[in-house]
Amino acid sequence: MNAAPLTDGFGRVFHYLRLSVEDACNFRCLYCLPNGFHRADELPPLTVDEIRRLTRAFAGMGLWKIRLTGGEPTVRADIAAIAEAVSRQPGVRKVSLSTNGYRLMELAAPLQRAGVTSVNVSVDSLDAERFKRITGHDKLAAVWAGIERCLELGLETKINAVLMKDLNGDELGKFFEVARRLPVSVRFIELMPTSDNSELFAKSHLSGNVVVERLQSEKWTEKPRMEGAGPARLFGSLESVGTIGVIAPYSKDFCASCNRLRVTSRGGLRLCLFAEADFSLRHLLQGDDQLPELQQTIRDLINKKEVSHYLPDGKIGNVKHFAMMGG
């Protein structure tokens, strides 16, 4: 294996891979798939063996944190087998799962046995009716039961809420209270634009600075950035057992600490969430003997990574909806 760290032309070292295993989703969130999922790609998603080879290649170049995402990864019947294949690769230290929580009650224990150590659960409102309006499903109680099951098992648990000023902007205090009483990390994510959600974005976008300012006013203090951390600024309080994170892609120097890459469910390397295109790796995932060529191809492609996204300039790349590449 090529063990040299994976570094781009701007000196950024990559430790973190966000791997979509399925672009389908069984929710209809307003900011992502308001009309439900409609499959456009006739190719099947990556197989377990293709995922194993892909993970082995990235882990051999220093990427030790792997997040399984979607779409909704748990719509795959073999999600536990995928997690096990990923967690067993030499060099992989942490396997996380992003999910809508729909199946967590039944899957939390099997996923933990397969090597998953951390889950991120989308909960965009703590009000059942609002949750139904946002997601298209009256499933808040079931999702929350899944979160409680994860906590019982000792899984690191994060709760993700996409900020929308007209839908949950008045619930900040309720989310803060969750972090005060439960050992979870509540993370607020700025609503980001896609070609499908431009009207909602114009109406509902709320700056992450609003959350930061309220946290500071309530004496939450920012924590140092940990090794391999994602893009969130993390805050803690002496009165809380949990933490609060803020992911604000419009903030200054957001991309300076980028340490993550993305691969789509069909094997496309995506150098930025808002890139104009993917680079297919799937043809290099068909045999174990392709590892050296796969790693060299990744190293060559990483030099195409831009210094930043260009969201402030209104450039969103070819992003139609976030289910297509895992957010």
Backbone bond lengths (Angstrom), bond angles and torsions (degrees), N, CA, C in turn:
res aa  C-N    CA-C-N  psi(-1)  N-CA   C-N-CA  omega(-1)  CA-C   N-CA-C  phi
1 M - - - 1.458 - - 1.526 110.03 -
2 N 1.343 115.11 150.53 1.463 121.01 176.73 1.517 108.08 -86.74
3 A 1.324 117.01 100.32 1.463 121.33 -169.57 1.525 114.26 -87.34
4 A 1.336 117.95 -3.00 1.462 119.48 179.65 1.519 109.70 -63.40
5 P 1.344 118.55 140.73 1.463 120.95 -179.64 1.528 111.60 -56.94
6 L 1.319 115.52 147.45 1.462 121.53 178.80 1.529 108.24 -87.21
7 T 1.331 116.06 113.27 1.465 122.16 -173.45 1.521 109.55 -129.85
8 D 1.347 116.57 140.72 1.467 119.12 178.59 1.527 110.88 -92.98
9 G 1.322 116.34 -176.12 1.450 121.35 -176.26 1.506 114.65 -71.15
10 F 1.333 117.20 -5.58 1.468 121.38 -179.91 1.527 111.57 -109.62
11 G 1.338 116.35 11.39 1.457 121.21 176.08 1.513 114.85 82.71
12 R 1.330 117.03 7.28 1.462 119.35 179.24 1.525 109.71 -81.50
13 V 1.325 116.62 132.93 1.463 122.78 -179.02 1.530 108.35 -102.23
14 F 1.322 116.12 135.99 1.461 120.37 -173.56 1.521 111.19 -105.94
15 H 1.350 114.22 127.44 1.468 122.48 -179.33 1.528 112.57 -120.39
16 Y 1.338 117.77 -9.84 1.460 122.19 -160.91 1.529 109.38 -130.67
17 L 1.339 116.57 122.14 1.459 122.26 178.00 1.522 110.21 -114.93
18 R 1.316 115.71 125.60 1.467 121.82 173.70 1.527 106.94 -99.73
19 L 1.309 115.82 107.44 1.459 122.56 -172.74 1.527 110.28 -108.05
20 S 1.325 115.97 109.95 1.460 120.13 174.15 1.519 108.84 -75.80
21 V 1.328 116.83 131.53 1.462 120.24 178.99 1.530 111.81 -109.13
22 E 1.330 116.35 -7.44 1.471 120.57 -179.40 1.530 107.89 -168.05
23 D 1.344 117.37 131.19 1.462 118.28 179.21 1.523 112.28 -91.95
24 A 1.325 117.97 -9.71 1.462 120.75 176.45 1.528 110.46 -71.18
25 C 1.327 115.62 152.71 1.472 120.98 176.94 1.514 108.44 -146.50
26 N 1.337 116.32 144.71 1.460 121.04 -179.99 1.519 112.89 -96.61
27 F 1.336 118.05 4.79 1.459 122.00 172.51 1.525 109.41 -105.75
28 R 1.320 116.49 165.17 1.462 122.12 179.78 1.533 109.24 -127.48
29 C 1.321 116.55 59.99 1.462 119.92 -175.00 1.527 110.80 -65.10
30 L 1.315 115.86 139.56 1.457 122.13 -174.32 1.514 112.86 -57.87
31 Y 1.334 117.55 -34.23 1.453 121.12 -174.66 1.519 112.86 -89.04
32 C 1.328 117.33 -3.96 1.462 120.32 -175.40 1.522 112.22 -128.87
33 L 1.325 118.00 -64.02 1.466 122.21 -176.38 1.521 110.23 -130.64
34 P 1.330 118.54 64.78 1.468 120.37 -175.17 1.526 113.79 -61.25
35 N 1.314 116.96 -24.73 1.470 120.99 179.43 1.526 112.17 -103.72
36 G 1.321 115.87 14.79 1.451 120.19 -179.18 1.520 111.91 82.76
37 F 1.321 115.63 170.25 1.460 120.76 -177.71 1.520 110.72 -84.93
38 H 1.338 115.89 135.45 1.465 122.48 175.21 1.521 107.46 -129.00
39 R 1.309 116.67 114.35 1.452 119.84 -175.18 1.523 110.97 -69.67
40 A 1.348 115.18 126.71 1.462 120.90 179.41 1.522 111.83 -107.85
41 D 1.318 117.08 -23.97 1.457 122.02 -176.21 1.524 109.66 -99.24
42 E 1.311 116.79 120.85 1.457 120.61 -178.32 1.524 112.28 -78.08
43 L 1.322 117.52 -17.07 1.453 120.41 177.86 1.522 110.06 -68.52
44 P 1.320 118.98 139.36 1.463 120.41 176.46 1.530 109.99 -72.12
45 P 1.312 117.25 158.10 1.471 119.15 175.39 1.518 111.23 -66.71
46 L 1.311 116.11 168.75 1.461 121.66 -179.21 1.529 111.03 -55.14
47 T 1.323 116.16 141.11 1.457 121.36 175.35 1.528 110.01 -79.01
48 V 1.320 115.77 169.89 1.461 120.24 177.61 1.526 110.28 -59.69
49 D 1.330 117.42 -42.67 1.467 120.17 -179.88 1.531 111.58 -65.32
50 E 1.331 117.41 -40.25 1.464 120.04 177.70 1.531 110.50 -64.21
51 I 1.320 116.48 -39.69 1.468 120.79 177.72 1.522 110.67 -65.40
52 R 1.322 116.34 -40.32 1.468 119.85 178.08 1.524 111.02 -60.31
53 R 1.327 116.68 -46.55 1.471 119.94 -179.77 1.527 111.40 -65.20
54 L 1.315 116.65 -40.39 1.459 120.93 179.27 1.525 110.68 -62.36
55 T 1.338 115.97 -47.41 1.461 120.60 -179.72 1.523 111.13 -63.20
56 R 1.317 116.49 -40.91 1.468 120.13 179.15 1.528 110.49 -59.00
57 A 1.329 116.37 -41.72 1.464 120.31 -179.06 1.520 111.15 -64.23
58 F 1.314 116.91 -48.56 1.466 119.89 -178.76 1.527 111.48 -67.44
59 A 1.340 116.99 -40.88 1.465 119.73 179.66 1.525 110.90 -63.31
60 G 1.327 116.28 -32.59 1.462 119.97 178.21 1.511 113.42 -69.77
61 M 1.331 116.76 -12.00 1.462 121.84 177.39 1.526 111.83 -111.36
62 G 1.331 116.56 17.51 1.454 120.68 171.20 1.505 116.61 98.70
63 L 1.337 119.31 0.95 1.462 119.49 176.88 1.522 108.03 -82.64
64 W 1.330 116.55 109.13 1.461 121.12 -172.12 1.532 113.07 -108.37
65 K 1.325 116.87 -9.38 1.466 121.21 179.38 1.526 108.26 -113.34
66 I 1.331 116.78 120.00 1.456 122.19 -177.58 1.529 108.88 -119.88
67 R 1.321 116.42 125.30 1.467 120.74 175.78 1.518 108.88 -109.05
68 L 1.325 117.25 123.73 1.456 123.13 174.94 1.518 108.21 -88.82
69 T 1.329 115.59 124.79 1.449 118.98 -172.95 1.522 109.50 -142.33
70 G 1.321 117.11 -167.75 1.457 121.85 -177.77 1.519 109.77 -154.00
71 G 1.321 118.13 -146.14 1.444 131.45 22.75 1.522 113.51 34.32
72 E 1.313 113.11 -147.81 1.465 120.52 176.34 1.525 107.99 -119.80
73 P 1.339 117.66 106.55 1.468 120.31 -173.99 1.515 114.41 -61.75
74 T 1.336 117.81 -26.57 1.462 118.59 -175.45 1.525 112.89 -79.76
75 V 1.335 118.78 0.20 1.468 117.94 172.23 1.524 110.38 -75.19
76 R 1.334 117.17 -13.27 1.459 120.46 175.09 1.525 109.81 -81.13
77 A 1.314 115.95 129.41 1.462 120.17 -179.60 1.519 111.81 -67.58
78 D 1.347 116.61 -22.53 1.466 120.27 -177.25 1.525 112.66 -101.72
79 I 1.328 117.59 26.01 1.469 119.67 -175.62 1.529 111.35 -62.78
80 A 1.322 118.61 -35.66 1.474 119.45 178.56 1.530 110.69 -67.92
81 A 1.326 117.22 -37.53 1.468 120.35 177.48 1.528 110.38 -66.12
82 I 1.323 116.93 -36.82 1.467 120.74 176.10 1.521 109.90 -62.82
83 A 1.321 116.48 -48.19 1.466 120.53 -179.09 1.525 110.96 -59.67
84 E 1.323 116.57 -40.47 1.469 119.82 179.92 1.524 110.98 -66.58
85 A 1.339 116.93 -41.99 1.460 120.55 179.22 1.515 111.27 -61.58
86 V 1.327 116.77 -38.94 1.464 121.70 179.57 1.520 111.09 -71.01
87 S 1.326 116.74 -46.83 1.467 120.83 -174.09 1.528 112.21 -66.42
88 R 1.330 117.83 -23.21 1.468 121.10 -177.30 1.522 113.51 -85.13
89 Q 1.319 118.36 -5.50 1.463 119.27 -177.80 1.528 110.54 -74.38
90 P 1.325 118.67 133.54 1.463 121.44 179.29 1.521 110.89 -57.05
91 G 1.332 115.34 131.40 1.452 120.71 179.39 1.511 114.11 99.94
92 V 1.331 118.07 -19.75 1.467 120.97 178.49 1.527 108.77 -77.53
93 R 1.327 115.88 121.32 1.465 121.43 -178.10 1.522 113.21 -107.55
94 K 1.322 117.08 -22.79 1.457 119.41 -176.60 1.518 109.92 -146.09
95 V 1.349 115.60 128.91 1.457 121.50 175.64 1.525 108.09 -119.82
96 S 1.323 115.68 121.55 1.462 122.08 -178.73 1.522 109.63 -115.61
97 L 1.324 115.39 161.73 1.463 121.29 178.72 1.515 109.33 -133.77
98 S 1.335 116.85 129.22 1.465 121.61 171.14 1.522 108.22 -99.38
99 T 1.320 117.08 131.61 1.459 120.13 -173.34 1.524 111.13 -151.95
100 N 1.324 115.65 157.45 1.469 119.53 171.90 1.517 111.24 -81.91
101 G 1.324 117.06 -2.79 1.460 121.05 174.76 1.512 115.30 81.54
102 Y 1.311 117.18 -0.10 1.462 123.29 -174.80 1.524 112.55 -54.75
103 R 1.360 116.72 -36.69 1.472 121.13 -174.67 1.530 112.55 -117.78
104 L 1.308 117.89 16.93 1.463 119.74 -173.28 1.526 113.53 -65.36
105 M 1.320 117.44 -34.81 1.464 118.58 -179.66 1.521 111.06 -55.48
106 E 1.321 117.12 -44.15 1.467 120.56 -177.50 1.513 112.97 -84.68
107 L 1.337 117.52 -25.94 1.458 120.52 -171.38 1.530 115.15 -100.76
108 A 1.327 117.69 -16.37 1.465 119.08 -173.69 1.527 111.85 -56.44
109 A 1.316 117.74 -48.28 1.464 120.47 -177.89 1.535 112.10 -67.16
110 P 1.348 119.72 -47.69 1.467 118.55 176.89 1.526 113.45 -60.11
111 L 1.321 117.06 -37.33 1.466 120.00 178.65 1.526 110.70 -67.09
112 Q 1.321 116.78 -39.70 1.466 119.50 177.25 1.526 110.64 -62.64
113 R 1.314 117.05 -43.16 1.471 120.38 177.60 1.528 111.45 -62.34
114 A 1.330 116.04 -30.04 1.467 120.63 -179.69 1.522 112.81 -80.26
115 G 1.342 116.99 -7.46 1.456 119.56 176.29 1.508 116.54 115.72
116 V 1.333 117.74 -0.70 1.467 120.23 176.22 1.525 108.75 -71.90
117 T 1.334 116.29 130.18 1.468 120.92 -178.93 1.523 112.74 -113.98
118 S 1.335 117.38 -10.55 1.460 120.53 -173.94 1.520 109.57 -148.06
119 V 1.335 116.44 140.64 1.468 120.57 176.50 1.524 109.79 -128.79
120 N 1.321 115.46 142.30 1.460 123.24 171.64 1.528 107.40 -113.69
121 V 1.315 116.40 121.02 1.464 120.79 -175.71 1.524 109.31 -114.80
122 S 1.328 116.77 129.24 1.464 121.12 179.10 1.523 109.89 -79.41
123 V 1.332 115.57 120.58 1.465 122.03 174.29 1.527 106.19 -138.19
124 D 1.320 116.47 94.57 1.462 119.86 -173.12 1.521 113.63 -84.97
125 S 1.321 117.11 -9.51 1.466 121.01 173.43 1.518 108.82 -153.72
126 L 1.321 116.01 147.18 1.455 121.94 175.62 1.524 111.58 -94.99
127 D 1.321 116.15 2.21 1.464 122.61 176.46 1.526 108.15 -101.02
128 A 1.333 116.72 127.44 1.459 120.63 -172.86 1.522 112.95 -60.45
129 E 1.317 117.23 -40.69 1.462 119.70 -179.09 1.526 111.24 -69.00
130 R 1.320 116.47 -41.57 1.464 119.21 177.32 1.517 110.89 -65.17
131 F 1.331 115.99 -41.25 1.467 120.52 178.24 1.526 109.75 -57.20
132 K 1.308 117.16 -43.79 1.462 121.61 179.06 1.525 110.72 -64.10
133 R 1.331 116.34 -41.44 1.466 119.82 179.85 1.529 111.11 -63.56
134 I 1.330 116.65 -40.21 1.467 120.60 -177.13 1.523 111.58 -73.81
135 T 1.336 117.56 -42.68 1.466 121.65 -171.67 1.521 114.62 -98.29
136 G 1.343 116.51 -17.98 1.456 119.73 -175.06 1.513 113.52 83.30
137 H 1.349 117.56 6.26 1.466 121.11 -178.03 1.523 110.81 -138.24
138 D 1.310 115.60 138.41 1.465 121.67 177.28 1.528 108.46 -88.55
139 K 1.341 115.39 69.39 1.459 119.99 -170.76 1.533 113.16 -126.70
140 L 1.315 118.52 17.42 1.465 119.05 -177.83 1.525 111.24 -59.11
141 A 1.323 118.23 -43.04 1.470 120.63 -178.20 1.526 110.74 -62.39
142 A 1.327 116.93 -41.34 1.470 120.42 -179.74 1.524 110.87 -67.97
143 V 1.333 116.50 -40.47 1.465 119.91 178.70 1.526 109.86 -64.69
144 W 1.324 116.33 -42.58 1.463 119.22 -179.21 1.524 111.13 -65.80
145 A 1.326 117.56 -36.33 1.469 120.56 176.08 1.529 110.20 -62.22
146 G 1.337 116.73 -36.50 1.457 120.60 176.51 1.513 112.15 -65.58
147 I 1.322 117.03 -39.24 1.468 121.59 176.56 1.530 109.96 -61.87
148 E 1.315 116.17 -45.46 1.463 119.87 179.42 1.530 111.25 -62.52
149 R 1.325 116.35 -35.68 1.471 119.74 177.48 1.526 110.36 -65.51
150 C 1.322 117.58 -40.99 1.467 121.21 177.60 1.529 110.81 -60.82
151 L 1.333 116.83 -41.55 1.458 120.71 179.30 1.534 110.65 -66.25
152 E 1.317 117.20 -38.90 1.467 121.06 176.99 1.526 111.03 -59.27
153 L 1.328 115.89 -37.29 1.464 121.20 -177.51 1.522 113.08 -81.77
154 G 1.331 116.49 -8.19 1.456 119.76 -179.39 1.516 114.22 82.82
155 L 1.336 117.93 15.66 1.455 121.00 176.09 1.524 110.44 -73.24
156 E 1.316 116.50 137.60 1.462 119.69 172.41 1.527 107.27 -62.19
157 T 1.319 116.86 126.88 1.458 120.53 -171.37 1.522 111.44 -125.86
158 K 1.325 115.42 128.01 1.460 121.90 176.96 1.523 108.60 -121.47
159 I 1.321 115.80 143.34 1.461 122.08 178.17 1.517 107.96 -114.63
160 N 1.325 116.49 120.06 1.456 121.55 -177.91 1.522 110.75 -100.97
161 A 1.333 115.96 132.09 1.462 121.43 175.76 1.522 108.71 -129.63
162 V 1.330 116.61 121.03 1.459 121.09 175.38 1.519 108.19 -78.35
163 L 1.332 116.63 124.31 1.460 121.62 -176.85 1.528 111.05 -71.22
164 M 1.343 116.60 126.23 1.460 122.44 174.98 1.518 107.63 -141.91
165 K 1.318 115.94 113.59 1.466 119.29 -167.03 1.525 113.46 -62.18
166 D 1.326 118.22 -28.45 1.460 120.11 -178.58 1.525 113.00 -95.59
167 L 1.345 117.16 -3.04 1.461 120.51 -176.52 1.523 113.93 -118.79
168 N 1.325 117.88 -33.72 1.465 119.48 177.93 1.524 113.06 -144.76
169 G 1.313 117.25 6.85 1.467 120.27 -178.74 1.516 113.67 -60.85
170 D 1.335 116.92 -22.19 1.468 120.31 178.95 1.529 112.28 -93.24
171 E 1.338 117.46 7.26 1.464 120.58 -178.98 1.522 113.22 -104.27
172 L 1.323 117.86 9.83 1.463 119.43 -177.14 1.523 111.26 -55.29
173 G 1.329 116.78 -45.34 1.465 120.65 -179.02 1.520 112.37 -59.13
174 K 1.338 117.33 -38.67 1.466 121.14 179.43 1.527 110.77 -66.63
175 F 1.334 116.15 -40.95 1.467 119.52 177.89 1.531 110.84 -67.46
176 F 1.334 116.63 -38.94 1.471 119.87 176.48 1.522 109.94 -57.75
177 E 1.320 116.43 -40.65 1.462 120.97 -178.25 1.528 111.20 -65.16
178 V 1.326 117.34 -36.36 1.468 120.74 176.03 1.519 109.68 -58.79
179 A 1.345 116.86 -44.78 1.468 120.72 -179.75 1.520 111.81 -69.19
180 R 1.304 117.25 -26.86 1.473 119.67 178.09 1.526 111.57 -70.40
181 R 1.330 117.02 -36.16 1.473 118.88 -171.56 1.519 114.82 -104.69
182 L 1.339 117.91 -14.81 1.464 120.17 -178.11 1.524 110.75 -121.88
183 P 1.335 118.01 147.70 1.470 121.34 179.08 1.531 111.56 -79.53
184 V 1.314 115.77 63.07 1.460 122.48 -179.93 1.523 108.76 -126.21
185 S 1.321 115.07 163.74 1.462 120.55 170.47 1.519 107.50 -109.14
186 V 1.314 116.47 113.03 1.465 121.73 175.39 1.521 107.65 -87.49
187 R 1.323 117.00 124.08 1.461 120.37 -175.94 1.527 109.72 -120.96
188 F 1.323 115.18 124.75 1.458 121.67 176.72 1.525 108.73 -95.50
189 I 1.319 116.33 127.22 1.459 121.94 -176.77 1.523 108.82 -114.42
190 E 1.315 116.57 123.58 1.462 120.07 176.20 1.521 109.87 -58.60
191 L 1.314 116.37 135.16 1.455 121.27 173.17 1.525 109.05 -59.79
192 M 1.332 115.88 128.79 1.465 121.03 -178.58 1.525 109.50 -113.46
193 P 1.315 117.37 149.79 1.474 120.18 -174.93 1.522 112.99 -82.42
194 T 1.327 115.74 147.34 1.456 123.64 168.77 1.529 106.52 -135.37
195 S 1.319 116.29 172.35 1.460 118.43 178.88 1.522 111.36 -68.89
196 D 1.340 117.49 -19.78 1.467 120.82 -179.09 1.523 114.41 -90.96
197 N 1.340 118.33 -16.51 1.470 118.66 -172.42 1.526 113.79 -119.79
198 S 1.337 117.96 23.21 1.467 120.78 -173.68 1.520 112.67 -59.28
199 E 1.319 117.66 -38.96 1.469 120.50 -179.87 1.532 110.48 -66.93
200 L 1.325 116.73 -45.54 1.469 120.39 178.05 1.516 110.63 -63.02
201 F 1.330 117.12 -41.84 1.468 120.59 -179.75 1.522 110.85 -59.75
202 A 1.314 116.89 -45.78 1.472 120.35 -179.11 1.520 111.59 -62.18
203 K 1.317 116.95 -34.33 1.462 121.33 -176.93 1.521 113.30 -85.70
204 S 1.332 116.91 -33.54 1.464 119.94 -165.63 1.518 115.91 -114.66
205 H 1.347 118.80 -8.16 1.460 119.48 -176.08 1.527 111.45 -58.61
206 L 1.319 115.42 132.71 1.456 122.93 177.40 1.515 107.81 -130.96
207 S 1.320 117.04 125.98 1.460 121.13 -176.72 1.526 111.38 -65.91
208 G 1.320 115.59 140.66 1.464 120.05 174.52 1.512 112.37 -62.56
209 N 1.335 117.13 -20.74 1.473 120.16 177.98 1.520 111.94 -61.24
210 V 1.333 116.61 -27.80 1.467 120.23 177.54 1.530 109.71 -61.56
211 V 1.317 116.39 -42.35 1.465 120.97 179.52 1.527 110.26 -68.79
212 V 1.334 116.67 -45.33 1.465 120.74 -179.79 1.521 110.61 -58.22
213 E 1.311 117.14 -45.85 1.473 120.59 -179.10 1.524 111.49 -63.12
214 R 1.327 117.60 -39.33 1.466 119.55 178.43 1.523 111.15 -69.06
215 L 1.322 116.37 -40.80 1.467 119.59 176.88 1.524 110.92 -58.14
216 Q 1.313 116.45 -46.42 1.465 120.50 -179.43 1.516 111.35 -64.59
217 S 1.325 116.99 -36.45 1.471 120.03 179.57 1.519 111.64 -68.79
218 E 1.348 116.46 -24.84 1.465 120.82 179.47 1.532 111.72 -100.43
219 K 1.339 115.73 17.39 1.476 123.16 171.86 1.526 114.29 70.69
220 W 1.336 117.68 23.93 1.450 119.71 168.11 1.521 107.13 -78.58
221 T 1.316 117.22 141.37 1.467 120.60 -177.67 1.528 110.34 -119.21
222 E 1.328 115.06 146.65 1.459 119.67 -176.71 1.523 110.75 -75.42
223 K 1.336 114.94 137.93 1.456 121.61 -179.40 1.534 110.63 -94.55
224 P 1.336 117.81 153.45 1.459 120.04 176.30 1.517 110.85 -61.90
225 R 1.312 115.88 149.18 1.458 121.29 178.51 1.526 109.56 -73.03
226 M 1.337 117.41 130.13 1.455 122.70 -177.97 1.531 110.74 -90.68
227 E 1.331 115.91 160.20 1.455 120.93 177.44 1.527 110.61 -58.44
228 G 1.335 115.18 132.27 1.454 120.22 177.14 1.508 114.80 74.10
229 A 1.334 117.64 8.76 1.459 121.07 -177.69 1.516 110.88 -65.05
230 G 1.329 114.88 151.32 1.456 121.02 174.67 1.511 110.52 -77.28
231 P 1.323 117.46 -160.61 1.461 121.20 -172.60 1.526 115.81 -81.34
232 A 1.326 118.47 -2.45 1.459 119.99 -174.48 1.533 113.03 -74.63
233 R 1.329 115.80 139.47 1.470 121.56 164.06 1.522 105.95 -84.41
234 L 1.324 116.94 127.51 1.459 121.62 -170.85 1.524 110.87 -108.49
235 F 1.348 115.80 136.34 1.460 121.91 -177.94 1.525 109.84 -126.13
236 G 1.332 115.29 143.90 1.446 121.66 176.92 1.516 111.31 -131.51
237 S 1.315 115.66 168.03 1.465 121.82 -179.39 1.517 108.79 -144.35
238 L 1.338 116.23 147.11 1.460 120.45 177.06 1.517 111.52 -63.51
239 E 1.330 116.45 -20.46 1.464 120.92 -177.40 1.525 112.46 -95.10
240 S 1.318 117.77 4.56 1.464 119.97 -174.92 1.526 110.84 -121.92
241 V 1.333 115.94 149.67 1.461 120.54 173.00 1.523 110.49 -95.53
242 G 1.326 116.84 -16.94 1.459 121.74 177.88 1.512 111.44 -109.94
243 T 1.310 116.07 -172.11 1.460 122.40 -179.33 1.523 109.62 -130.32
244 I 1.325 114.84 168.91 1.463 121.27 176.23 1.524 108.43 -128.65
245 G 1.324 115.90 132.07 1.456 121.20 178.18 1.514 111.04 -115.19
246 V 1.318 116.09 152.72 1.461 121.97 177.68 1.529 108.05 -130.04
247 I 1.326 115.70 123.11 1.464 121.64 176.99 1.518 107.53 -110.89
248 A 1.319 116.05 109.28 1.457 122.09 -172.38 1.520 110.13 -126.57
249 P 1.331 118.58 87.67 1.465 120.97 -174.42 1.521 114.66 -65.04
250 Y 1.334 117.71 -15.65 1.464 119.60 178.57 1.531 112.08 -87.07
251 S 1.329 117.12 -3.62 1.456 119.80 -177.37 1.520 111.32 -73.56
252 K 1.319 115.68 156.80 1.462 122.02 -177.71 1.529 110.36 -62.32
253 D 1.317 117.01 136.66 1.470 124.53 176.21 1.532 113.15 61.27
254 F 1.339 117.31 26.21 1.459 120.42 -179.44 1.528 111.51 -57.76
255 C 1.328 116.76 -37.23 1.469 121.09 -174.63 1.529 113.64 -87.08
256 A 1.323 117.37 -7.67 1.469 119.92 -174.84 1.521 112.16 -62.61
257 S 1.333 117.13 -31.64 1.467 120.79 -177.55 1.527 111.76 -103.04
258 C 1.325 117.50 19.17 1.471 120.55 -177.78 1.528 110.48 -57.91
259 N 1.327 115.88 127.02 1.465 121.00 -179.96 1.528 111.18 -131.32
260 R 1.346 117.32 18.99 1.458 120.47 -170.73 1.533 112.22 -130.46
261 L 1.315 113.61 149.69 1.452 122.83 175.16 1.522 107.96 -127.08
262 R 1.318 115.72 163.38 1.459 120.83 -179.07 1.515 110.54 -128.75
263 V 1.325 115.20 144.50 1.452 121.37 171.01 1.524 107.50 -128.07
264 T 1.323 116.52 131.05 1.454 121.38 -178.53 1.523 110.79 -76.38
265 S 1.316 115.45 170.40 1.471 120.10 -175.89 1.525 112.73 -68.21
266 R 1.335 117.45 -13.17 1.469 121.48 176.18 1.521 111.79 -105.05
267 G 1.331 117.55 12.05 1.458 120.37 174.05 1.512 115.12 88.51
268 G 1.322 117.62 23.78 1.455 120.70 177.72 1.524 111.59 -92.64
269 L 1.328 117.50 122.24 1.461 121.26 175.67 1.521 108.53 -73.63
270 R 1.326 115.79 123.15 1.464 121.73 -179.15 1.524 107.36 -115.26
271 L 1.319 116.03 113.92 1.459 120.56 -172.56 1.513 112.77 -77.00
272 C 1.322 117.54 -19.70 1.468 122.50 177.45 1.514 107.26 -152.42
273 L 1.329 116.33 147.96 1.456 120.35 177.61 1.525 111.08 -54.89
274 F 1.339 116.61 -33.68 1.465 121.20 -176.32 1.526 111.89 -107.53
275 A 1.326 116.42 33.14 1.460 121.28 178.52 1.530 110.72 -72.06
276 E 1.318 114.91 162.36 1.457 120.85 179.21 1.530 112.11 -82.62
277 A 1.335 117.49 -19.22 1.462 120.02 -175.57 1.525 110.11 -162.12
278 D 1.331 115.29 165.72 1.456 122.90 173.06 1.529 108.65 -106.66
279 F 1.337 115.56 164.62 1.460 121.81 176.11 1.530 107.57 -121.28
280 S 1.314 116.62 114.52 1.464 120.18 -173.81 1.521 111.75 -67.87
281 L 1.327 114.89 131.97 1.472 122.30 174.22 1.523 111.87 -112.05
282 R 1.304 116.71 -3.01 1.467 119.99 -168.49 1.519 112.92 -61.63
283 H 1.323 117.03 -34.64 1.461 119.30 -179.47 1.525 112.06 -66.59
284 L 1.343 116.21 -14.28 1.463 120.80 179.23 1.526 112.30 -102.00
285 L 1.338 116.11 13.30 1.468 121.34 -178.51 1.522 112.07 -113.74
286 Q 1.329 117.06 18.19 1.460 120.65 -172.66 1.521 114.03 -93.67
287 G 1.334 118.01 -12.16 1.463 120.49 178.55 1.516 111.04 -155.88
288 D 1.327 116.28 150.64 1.461 119.89 -178.93 1.526 112.14 -64.29
289 D 1.340 116.34 -25.27 1.459 119.28 -178.78 1.529 113.28 -73.51
290 Q 1.327 117.75 -5.62 1.464 121.40 -179.67 1.536 112.50 -87.79
291 L 1.327 117.56 -0.09 1.459 120.91 -174.85 1.533 113.63 -53.45
292 P 1.332 120.44 -49.90 1.468 118.62 -178.59 1.530 112.95 -59.54
293 E 1.336 116.94 -42.34 1.468 120.01 179.70 1.521 110.85 -66.87
294 L 1.325 116.99 -38.96 1.460 121.54 178.16 1.521 110.77 -61.11
295 Q 1.319 116.88 -47.38 1.462 120.03 -179.24 1.527 111.60 -65.08
296 Q 1.314 117.15 -40.50 1.467 119.38 179.47 1.526 110.85 -66.38
297 T 1.316 116.77 -37.57 1.467 120.46 177.35 1.523 111.08 -62.56
298 I 1.322 116.07 -42.94 1.466 120.04 177.80 1.520 110.47 -62.05
299 R 1.335 116.98 -43.58 1.471 120.26 179.36 1.534 110.93 -62.07
300 D 1.309 116.55 -39.84 1.460 119.19 179.29 1.525 110.83 -67.04
301 L 1.322 116.83 -40.46 1.466 120.37 -177.80 1.525 112.48 -70.15
302 I 1.334 117.15 -31.46 1.464 119.67 -176.55 1.522 111.46 -61.98
303 N 1.317 116.83 -23.42 1.461 120.11 178.16 1.521 112.76 -71.54
304 K 1.324 116.90 -10.82 1.458 121.19 176.51 1.529 112.06 -86.91
305 K 1.315 117.06 -5.79 1.466 119.90 -177.71 1.523 110.70 -67.07
306 E 1.331 116.28 133.19 1.461 122.14 -179.60 1.530 110.15 -76.54
307 V 1.315 115.96 161.32 1.458 121.06 178.91 1.521 111.54 -68.02
308 S 1.340 117.64 -24.59 1.462 121.27 -175.27 1.527 109.23 -160.87
309 H 1.324 115.89 162.61 1.465 118.55 163.32 1.531 107.73 -75.90
310 Y 1.323 116.01 173.10 1.463 119.35 -177.68 1.531 110.69 -126.94
311 L 1.334 115.13 39.36 1.459 120.31 179.42 1.535 113.26 -57.21
312 P 1.346 119.13 -42.80 1.467 117.91 -179.89 1.532 113.41 -60.83
313 D 1.337 116.02 -20.95 1.466 120.53 177.93 1.522 112.09 -91.24
314 G 1.328 116.63 4.30 1.453 120.52 179.40 1.514 114.48 80.90
315 K 1.327 117.78 13.52 1.459 121.62 -179.07 1.533 109.54 -96.74
316 I 1.327 116.79 117.70 1.463 120.78 -176.92 1.524 111.81 -115.66
317 G 1.329 117.54 11.18 1.453 120.50 179.54 1.514 111.55 66.13
318 N 1.339 116.34 -148.31 1.462 120.20 -178.05 1.523 111.47 -99.55
319 V 1.315 116.94 27.21 1.466 121.64 -176.85 1.530 109.87 -72.02
320 K 1.312 116.16 112.54 1.460 120.74 174.66 1.531 110.36 -89.58
321 H 1.318 114.92 -48.09 1.468 121.92 172.99 1.521 107.51 -155.27
322 F 1.323 116.79 160.05 1.458 120.44 -172.02 1.529 113.05 -74.06
323 A 1.338 117.96 -19.97 1.465 119.46 177.83 1.531 111.67 -64.00
324 M 1.332 117.03 -20.48 1.463 119.03 -176.60 1.514 113.25 -72.77
325 M 1.361 118.19 -15.97 1.475 117.63 -179.55 1.515 112.94 -147.45
326 G 1.306 118.87 10.50 1.452 119.62 170.22 1.510 115.98 88.03
327 G 1.303 118.27 14.06 1.469 120.01 174.80 1.505 114.61 68.92
